[in-house]
Every structure is written in C-alpha cells, then in structure tokens.
Amino acid sequence: MSMNKQVLAFDFGASSGRAILGRFDGVKIELEEIHRFSNDPVLIGGTLYWDVLRLMHEIKQGLIKSKGCGKIDSLAIDTWGVDFGLIDAKGNLLENPVHYRDTRTQGMMEEIFEVVPKEDIYMQTGIQFMNINTLFQLYYLKTRRPELLERADKMLMMPDLFLYMLTGRQQSEFTIASTGQLIDAQSSDWAYTLFEKLGLPTDILCPVAYPGQVSAPLSTELCEELGIDPIPVVSIASHDTASAVVAVPTASTASDDFVYISSGTWSLMGIESQKPLINDQTFAFNFTNEGGYGKTTRFLKNIMGLWLIQESRRQWIREGADVSYADLEYEALECEAFKAFINPDEDILGTPGDMPNRIRDLCRKTGQPVPEKRGEVVRCIYESLAIKYRVTKDQIETVTGKKYADLHIVGGGTKDKLLSQFTANSTGSRVIAGPIEATALGNMAVQLMAQDAISSLSDARKVIAASFDLKYYQPEDQKTWESALEKYRKIYG
C-alpha cells in the first residue's frame, strides 16, 4: 500500500452536504470535516427544485477551505439517486433539477404501464417501482413538457452534473444511472429498447462510466478562479448508497454473506450480489437491482427510513415545540410498546407535510389505536421500521435460500441506538452498527483504489473496520417481537 494519501469527498444527502478530507497512512483512514452546508429545496410555482447553483457554490467553498490541508491527491462526489439536470447543445443547464419528492410523477407509472407492461420493465431493469424513478420523471417531460426535452442535448444525473460543472466532462456513472430504472441489468448499459418503446430520446444519454476511473482534472477556469491546483476527479460509486455499501466493514470475503442497511433519510436494505436477481419472486417482492462497485449488484429494498422521524420533528417545531431527537427517543421509551403500526412505505408518507397526523390517519383507517402523544407517534415509527426490516430480511432469505446471522447498519442512522436495538430484536440478527460516515468512506476507498493505494474492495473494508469503532447489538425479547410481527402481518399482510 502507498503511504500518506489525502483525498477529498463531497457527500450530498437529501438535507445537507459535506466536504470531508480523508488522510490515509497505509493502515487507517482519518477523517476531517472541512465544510458543511444545508441542502434546502425550493418550492416555486408549485414545483420543488434543488438549488443546484448554491450547491455548486458550496463545493467551491469546500475547495477553498481545502487549500490549507496540503496536497489533495484526488476528489470525488456522491449524491442521492434518480434526479438529474438537462444540458442544452451549448452546454448550459436548462433549468434547476426537480426534487424527487415533487408531485409531478404521480400517475406516471400507470400511464407507462399502458405502453409497456410493468413486468417487462422489471425483467429488463430489475428496479423497484417507485414514483420517484428517473424513468417516470422523463416520461412526465415527454408527455407534459416535450419542448424542454426537445431542447435537451444531454441528461446528467446529479453527481455527473457536478462533475460536469467542475471539469467540463459529460458522462453517466454506472451506479447512479442504475437508480433511475434506465439501465439494462444484464448488459450494465442503457436500456435502449425501453427508451424506444416509450418514445424517450436516446441521444441525451452519455457513455456509461464505471467506478474506479479517473475522469478528468478540475477545469483551468475553476482552478484560476479559486487559486487551486488541477486536482484529479475520480469516478466513484457516485450513488450515496453504493458508496455506503463499499464501506460495510465486513470481514467476509464472500460478497453475499451479509445483509446491510444504509440508514439515513432512507433505509436501503439488501445484499451485495455478483449478478442481478431478477425473477417472478423478486418482481412480486418489488426488490431493486442497482449497480455497485466492480459491476456488482446491490439487491435491495428502498424503505422510507428516518425521513418519518425527521419530518415529524419538523412539524412539531412548526407547532412551537423545541424538541431534539434525544427528547423524542426518551418520550418514545415512556410509551406503551406495539400500540399501533404503519407501513412505512405508504405513498402518503413520502411527501413533506404534517407527518404525525398522516400517521394517525393511517392508524385510524386500519382500525388501530391512534397514537396521540409525540412519544406514541415516534414509538410507532421505530417499531414499524424495525418490523419492516424483519419482513424485508425474510424476503431476502427466501430469494437467496440463505440465513444471515449478522446485519450491518451503516450511515447516520447508526447514531440512533434505539432503532438499532429494535432492529436486532425484530430481525433476530446481531446488529453491527458503524461507521457513521460510511458514504464518505466508500467514496474515499474507491479514490484510493483508483490510485492503487488500496489493492481491493476486501482490503478497503478491512481498512475501514480498523479505522473506526463499531457497536454491537444482540437480539432481545424475541418472543415479544415475534408476536408483534404477527400483529403487523394481520394488518398489512
């Protein structure tokens, strides 16, 4: 291994972004956050946009602050999935990218299925059906705003858009492109036949690039503006979950020997597979087959995640209650267990608004006791998430024919000790929680592999495991949680 490398990771989540410096001495990675900023969508004229120019400004601030850190060997960017910007023939951004929680794609799935059967789309792409997918966003543009799509020369997913703004290079990185239901799962290239059947333009597609390639240096104009060196920009697993999976600190050399949850605003739960798992059973379970590092497959389920807690807290703050996440966890522990459950993936829970009252309405409609107090709502969310993880783990084991003793939770959600313990209780697996900064670490690990500072994915995971403390949770109260599972299944099947 090479010694003393410094790499810079720009990690964008749905509510904030960071520039994090990674120092690698050949044995461990040390992290330093050098810039943090909020990522606030903007609602204008009934459409929810990402403020992409402000985000580019924040990237520049991170680059300026990195000047005092010494030589930066490379940098890379990861973001959330499915969203994109359209570039015209002169290289200009046509409009701000639209947020995946915007309501414009409601009803698009049903319209597409009238043209191409649902099962045909799944068998080609292997992607879980969700209204937010890029496929449905593009079909909205084709049917509602064709003039915009006609003006577009290229479509760039969010990390590719930032790469273009930094370097001038236009490409489509494999892992982020796969989130949109646009990639053929067998060829790992664009699903051209699907585009043709739906009348979507294929000339807007860039060549697919794969993680581990050095894309381009920072542009001369940007370096002159900021007074920095032309740092190489690396194509990593630029979907944030794909980077987080790279950082799962497993000791196993077999990629499918562990279940993971990348826990944050979303809970992405699955396994790493050497090939797509696409059949009638995975179609029925609505699992997704997204791209991973080394052309592996992230076979997983998108679950709503801590968005439910975050949006509930925002509502209570709007109502004048100054409550922290620690306050809410304490209140939840004071409340009765297993009073009511929700299916975390109900469509109504996916958009901003009064989350506590939406949860109460769902409980009312399913004939359950209604959680009135804050702690009751929070407990309902935590228990429902933990049981949804159990249901998903059972489905994974059915598909693979394997049992999984350990469950890795990575990402910001590992700070939530109550949910980690509930997950161990519900799934019956030992939960290994950490690292918190999994996405940034996966980003950095691929940069270091691209420079031959780390030789392989398994070695990268060993480095990450040696660099950070992990927390372990053993299952408790198994019989009680089994009873809760049966109660949940009677309500939701």
C-alpha positions in Angstrom: 0.0 0.0 0.0 1.1 3.5 -0.7 1.6 5.9 2.2 0.2 9.3 3.1 -2.6 10.0 0.6 -5.1 12.8 1.0 -8.5 12.5 -0.8 -11.5 14.8 -0.6 -15.1 13.6 -0.6 -18.1 15.7 -1.4 -21.0 13.9 0.1 -24.5 15.2 -0.6 -27.5 14.0 1.3 -31.1 15.0 0.9 -30.9 17.7 3.6 -27.2 18.6 3.9 -23.8 18.2 2.3 -20.2 18.0 3.5 -16.7 18.3 2.2 -14.7 15.7 4.2 -10.9 15.2 3.9 -9.6 11.6 4.3 -6.0 11.0 5.3 -4.7 7.5 4.6 -1.4 6.4 6.1 -1.4 2.9 4.6 -3.2 1.4 7.6 -6.1 3.6 8.6 -8.2 6.4 7.3 -8.6 9.6 9.4 -11.5 11.9 8.6 -11.7 15.7 8.9 -14.9 17.6 8.0 -13.7 20.8 6.5 -17.1 22.2 5.2 -20.7 21.5 6.0 -23.8 23.1 4.5 -27.6 22.7 4.3 -29.3 21.4 1.2 -32.6 23.1 1.1 -35.1 22.5 -1.8 -37.0 25.5 -3.0 -40.7 25.4 -3.9 -41.6 27.8 -6.7 -44.8 27.8 -8.7 -45.9 24.5 -7.2 -42.7 22.7 -8.2 -40.0 21.6 -5.8 -36.5 22.2 -7.1 -32.9 21.6 -5.9 -30.9 24.8 -5.6 -28.1 23.4 -7.7 -26.2 26.7 -8.2 -26.0 27.3 -4.5 -24.8 23.7 -4.1 -22.1 24.4 -6.6 -21.1 27.5 -4.6 -20.7 25.2 -1.5 -18.5 22.9 -3.5 -16.3 25.8 -4.3 -16.2 26.8 -0.6 -15.1 23.3 0.3 -12.3 23.5 -2.3 -11.1 26.9 -1.0 -11.0 25.5 2.6 -9.0 22.5 1.4 -6.2 24.7 0.3 -4.8 24.8 3.8 -4.7 21.0 4.1 -1.7 20.3 1.8 -1.7 18.4 -1.4 -5.0 16.8 -2.4 -4.4 13.6 -4.5 -8.0 13.4 -5.8 -11.6 14.3 -5.1 -15.0 12.7 -5.9 -18.7 13.4 -5.4 -21.6 11.3 -4.4 -25.3 12.2 -4.1 -28.8 10.9 -3.7 -30.3 9.0 -6.7 -32.8 9.4 -9.5 -32.6 13.2 -10.0 -30.9 14.9 -13.0 -30.2 18.1 -14.9 -30.7 18.7 -18.6 -27.9 20.4 -20.6 -28.5 22.1 -24.0 -26.3 21.9 -27.1 -24.3 25.0 -25.9 -23.6 23.3 -22.6 -26.0 25.3 -20.5 -28.2 24.0 -17.7 -31.8 24.3 -19.0 -33.4 24.7 -15.5 -32.8 23.7 -11.9 -33.2 19.9 -11.3 -36.6 18.9 -9.8 -36.7 17.3 -6.4 -37.7 13.6 -6.3 -40.3 14.5 -3.7 -42.1 16.8 -6.1 -45.6 15.5 -7.1 -45.2 15.7 -10.8 -44.7 11.9 -11.3 -48.0 10.9 -9.6 -49.9 8.8 -12.1 -46.9 8.3 -14.4 -46.4 4.7 -13.6 -50.0 3.8 -14.6 -49.5 5.7 -17.9 -46.3 3.9 -18.7 -47.8 0.5 -18.0 -50.3 1.1 -20.7 -47.4 1.3 -23.2 -45.0 -1.2 -21.7 -46.2 -3.9 -19.2 -44.9 -3.5 -15.7 -43.3 -7.0 -15.7 -41.5 -6.3 -18.9 -39.9 -3.2 -17.4 -38.9 -5.1 -14.3 -37.4 -8.0 -16.2 -35.2 -5.7 -18.2 -34.1 -3.2 -15.5 -34.6 -5.2 -12.2 -35.5 -1.9 -10.5 -38.1 -1.5 -7.7 -41.1 0.5 -8.8 -41.2 3.9 -7.2 -42.9 7.1 -8.4 -39.6 9.0 -7.9 -37.6 6.9 -10.5 -35.9 8.8 -13.4 -37.9 6.8 -15.9 -41.2 8.3 -14.7 -39.6 11.8 -14.4 -38.6 11.6 -18.1 -42.0 10.3 -19.2 -43.6 13.2 -17.4 -41.4 15.6 -19.5 -42.2 13.7 -22.7 -46.0 13.9 -22.1 -46.3 17.2 -20.2 -43.3 19.3 -21.2 -42.0 18.0 -24.5 -40.5 21.3 -25.5 -38.0 21.1 -22.6 -36.9 17.5 -23.6 -36.6 18.6 -27.2 -34.1 21.4 -26.2 -32.0 18.9 -24.2 -28.7 17.7 -25.6 -27.6 15.6 -22.6 -29.1 14.3 -19.3 -26.7 14.3 -16.3 -27.6 12.7 -13.0 -26.8 14.8 -10.0 -23.2 13.7 -9.3 -22.5 13.7 -13.1 -23.9 17.3 -13.2 -21.5 18.4 -10.5 -18.6 16.6 -12.3 -19.5 18.5 -15.5 -19.6 21.8 -13.7 -16.2 21.1 -12.1 -14.4 19.6 -15.2 -16.4 20.1 -18.3 -16.7 16.3 -18.8 -20.1 14.7 -19.6 -20.6 11.1 -18.5 -23.1 8.8 -16.8 -21.6 6.9 -13.9 -23.0 3.4 -13.6 -24.3 3.2 -10.0 -26.1 6.5 -10.1 -27.6 5.8 -13.6 -28.9 2.4 -12.3 -31.1 4.1 -9.7 -33.4 5.6 -12.3 -34.8 2.4 -13.9 -32.9 3.2 -17.1 -30.1 0.6 -17.2 -30.4 -2.9 -18.6 -29.5 -5.1 -15.7 -27.8 -7.8 -17.9 -25.6 -5.5 -20.1 -24.9 -2.8 -17.5 -25.6 -0.3 -20.3 -28.6 1.8 -21.1 -32.0 0.0 -21.6 -32.2 1.3 -25.2 -35.2 -0.8 -26.2 -37.2 0.5 -23.3 -36.4 4.1 -24.3 -37.6 3.3 -27.8 -40.8 1.7 -26.7 -41.7 4.7 -24.6 -40.6 7.2 -27.2 -37.9 8.7 -25.0 -34.8 10.2 -26.7 -31.6 8.2 -26.5 -29.4 11.0 -27.9 -29.5 12.7 -24.4 -27.6 9.7 -22.9 -23.9 9.9 -22.2 -21.5 7.0 -22.2 -21.6 4.9 -19.0 -18.5 5.2 -16.8 -17.7 2.8 -14.1 -16.3 3.4 -10.6 -12.6 3.5 -10.2 -11.7 5.6 -13.3 -10.0 9.0 -13.1 -12.5 11.2 -15.0 -10.7 14.5 -15.5 -8.9 17.2 -13.6 -10.6 20.4 -12.3 -11.1 22.8 -15.2 -8.4 25.5 -15.8 -11.1 28.2 -15.3 -12.1 26.9 -11.9 -8.5 26.5 -10.7 -7.8 30.1 -11.7 -11.0 31.3 -10.0 -10.2 29.6 -6.7 -6.4 29.6 -6.8 -6.1 25.9 -6.5 -4.3 23.1 -8.3 -6.0 20.9 -11.0 -7.0 18.1 -8.7 -8.0 14.8 -10.5 -11.7 14.0 -10.1 -12.4 10.3 -9.8 -15.5 8.4 -10.9 -16.5 6.6 -7.8 -19.7 4.7 -6.9 -21.4 8.1 -7.0 -24.8 7.0 -5.7 -24.5 7.6 -2.0 -25.8 4.1 -1.1 -23.4 2.5 -3.5 -20.6 4.3 -1.7 -22.0 3.3 1.7 -22.1 -0.4 0.6 -18.4 -0.2 -0.3 -17.7 0.9 3.3 -19.6 -2.0 5.0 -16.9 -3.3 7.4 -17.5 -7.0 6.9 -14.7 -9.5 7.4 -16.4 -11.9 4.9 -14.7 -12.4 1.5 -18.0 -13.5 0.0 -20.0 -10.5 -1.1 -23.4 -12.0 -0.4 -22.7 -13.2 3.2 -24.1 -10.2 4.9 -27.2 -8.1 5.0 -26.8 -4.3 5.2 -29.0 -1.3 5.9 -27.7 2.0 4.8 -29.6 4.1 7.3 -30.5 7.7 7.0 -33.4 9.6 5.4 -34.0 6.4 3.5 -33.3 2.8 4.7 -31.7 0.9 1.9 -31.7 -2.8 2.9 -30.2 -5.7 1.0 -27.2 -7.7 0.0 -24.3 -7.4 -2.4 -24.6 -9.9 -5.3 -22.3 -10.8 -8.1 -25.2 -10.8 -10.5 -28.8 -9.4 -10.7 -31.5 -11.4 -9.0 -34.5 -10.9 -11.4 -37.4 -13.4 -11.4 -41.1 -13.7 -10.7 -40.4 -13.8 -6.9 -38.2 -10.6 -6.8 -40.8 -8.9 -9.0 -43.5 -9.8 -6.6 -41.4 -8.6 -3.6 -40.6 -5.4 -5.6 -36.8 -5.6 -5.0 -34.3 -3.5 -6.8 -31.1 -4.4 -8.6 -28.9 -1.3 -8.6 -25.3 -1.1 -9.7 -22.4 -1.5 -7.3 -18.6 -1.2 -7.3 -17.0 -3.7 -9.7 -20.2 -4.2 -11.6 -21.7 -6.0 -8.6 -25.5 -5.7 -7.9 -27.0 -4.0 -4.9 -30.0 -6.3 -4.4 -32.1 -4.2 -2.0 -35.3 -2.7 -0.9 -35.9 1.1 -0.6 -37.7 1.7 2.8 -38.8 5.1 3.8 -36.4 5.4 6.8 -35.7 8.2 9.2 -37.5 10.7 7.0 -40.6 9.8 9.0 -38.9 11.0 12.2 -37.3 14.0 10.6 -40.5 15.2 9.0 -42.4 14.6 12.3 -39.9 16.7 14.2 -40.1 19.5 11.6 -43.9 19.5 12.1 -43.6 19.7 15.9 -41.1 22.5 15.7 -43.5 24.4 13.3 -46.1 24.0 16.1 -43.7 25.6 18.6 -42.2 22.6 20.3 -38.4 22.8 20.7 -37.7 19.1 20.8 -34.5 17.3 20.0 -34.1 13.8 18.6 -32.9 12.7 22.1 -36.1 14.2 23.6 -38.2 12.2 21.1 -36.4 9.0 21.8 -36.9 9.5 25.6 -40.6 10.2 25.1 -41.0 7.1 22.9 -39.4 4.8 25.6 -42.0 6.1 28.1 -44.9 4.9 25.9 -46.6 1.6 25.5 -45.0 -0.8 23.1 -46.7 -2.1 20.0 -49.7 0.0 20.3 -50.0 0.6 16.5 -48.1 0.0 13.3 -47.8 1.7 9.9 -46.4 0.5 6.6 -43.5 3.0 6.4 -43.7 2.9 2.6 -47.3 4.3 2.2 -47.3 6.8 -0.6 -48.8 9.5 1.6 -45.8 9.4 3.9 -43.3 10.2 1.1 -44.0 13.9 0.7 -43.4 16.9 3.0 -46.2 17.9 5.4 -47.9 17.1 8.7 -46.4 13.6 9.2 -47.8 12.9 12.7 -51.4 13.5 11.5 -50.8 11.4 8.4 -49.6 8.5 10.7 -52.6 9.0 12.9 -55.0 8.8 9.9 -53.3 5.6 8.7 -53.8 4.0 12.1 -57.4 5.2 12.2 -58.1 3.7 8.8 -56.6 0.3 9.8 -58.7 0.2 12.9 -55.8 0.5 15.3 -55.4 2.7 18.5 -54.4 6.2 17.4 -51.0 7.5 18.7 -51.9 10.9 20.0 -48.8 11.9 22.0 -45.4 12.7 20.4 -43.8 9.7 22.0 -46.5 7.4 20.8 -46.0 8.6 17.2 -42.2 8.1 17.5 -42.6 4.7 19.0 -45.0 3.7 16.3 -42.4 4.8 13.6 -39.5 3.0 15.3 -41.3 -0.3 15.8 -42.8 -0.2 12.3 -39.4 0.4 10.7 -37.9 -2.5 12.7 -40.6 -4.9 11.7 -40.4 -3.7 8.1 -36.7 -4.6 8.3 -37.7 -8.1 9.5 -40.2 -8.6 6.7 -37.5 -7.5 4.2 -34.9 -9.8 5.7 -37.3 -12.7 5.5 -37.8 -11.9 1.8 -34.1 -11.7 1.1 -33.6 -15.1 2.7 -36.5 -16.6 0.7 -34.9 -15.3 -2.6 -31.3 -16.4 -1.8 -32.1 -19.5 0.2 -29.6 -18.3 2.8 -29.8 -17.3 6.5 -28.0 -14.2 7.7 -26.7 -14.1 11.3 -25.3 -10.6 11.1 -26.9 -7.4 9.9 -24.7 -4.3 9.3 -26.1 -0.9 9.7 -24.0 1.9 8.3 -24.6 5.7 7.9 -26.0 8.4 10.1 -28.8 6.2 11.3 -26.3 4.2 13.4 -26.4 7.1 15.9 -30.0 6.1 16.7 -29.3 3.4 19.4 -33.0 2.7 20.0 -33.7 1.8 16.4 -30.5 -0.3 16.2 -31.6 -2.3 19.2 -35.2 -2.6 17.9 -33.7 -3.9 14.6 -31.7 -6.6 16.4 -34.8 -7.6 18.4 -37.1 -7.7 15.4 -34.8 -9.5 12.9 -33.1 -11.9 15.4 -29.7 -10.9 13.9 -26.7 -9.5 15.7 -26.6 -5.8 14.5 -23.2 -4.3 13.8 -23.5 -0.6 13.7 -21.0 1.7 12.0 -19.3 3.5 10.6 -21.4 6.7 10.7 -19.6 8.3 7.8 -20.0 5.2 5.5 -20.8 7.1 2.4 -17.8 9.4 2.6 -15.6 6.5 3.4 -16.8 4.4 0.5 -16.3 7.5 -1.7 -12.7 7.7 -0.4 -12.0 4.0 -0.6 -12.7 4.0 -4.4 -10.5 7.0 -4.9 -7.7 5.2 -3.0 -8.2 2.0 -5.1 -8.1 4.1 -8.3 -4.6 5.3 -7.1 -3.5 1.8 -6.2 -3.1 2.9 -2.6 -5.6 0.1 -1.6 -5.5 -3.0 -3.6 -9.0 -4.4 -3.5 -12.5 -4.0 -2.1 -11.9 -6.6 0.6 -8.8 -4.7 1.7 -10.7 -1.4 1.7 -13.3 -2.9 4.1 -10.5 -4.2 6.4 -9.0 -0.7 6.4 -12.4 0.8 7.3 -13.0 -1.8 10.0 -9.6 -1.0 11.6 -10.2 2.8 11.4 -13.4 3.2 13.3 -15.2 1.7 16.4 -18.2 -0.4 15.8 -21.2 -1.0 18.1 -22.9 -4.4 18.6 -26.5 -5.1 19.5 -27.7 -8.6 20.4 -31.3 -9.6 19.9 -33.6 -9.3 23.0 -37.3 -10.0 23.8 -37.6 -12.4 20.8 -41.0 -13.8 21.7 -42.5 -10.4 22.2 -41.2 -9.2 18.8 -42.5 -12.3 17.1 -45.9 -11.6 18.5 -45.6 -8.0 17.2 -44.7 -9.4 13.8 -47.8 -11.5 13.7 -49.9 -8.5 14.6 -48.3 -6.4 11.8 -48.9 -9.2 9.3 -52.6 -9.4 10.2 -52.9 -5.7 9.3 -50.6 -5.4 6.3 -50.3 -9.0 5.0 
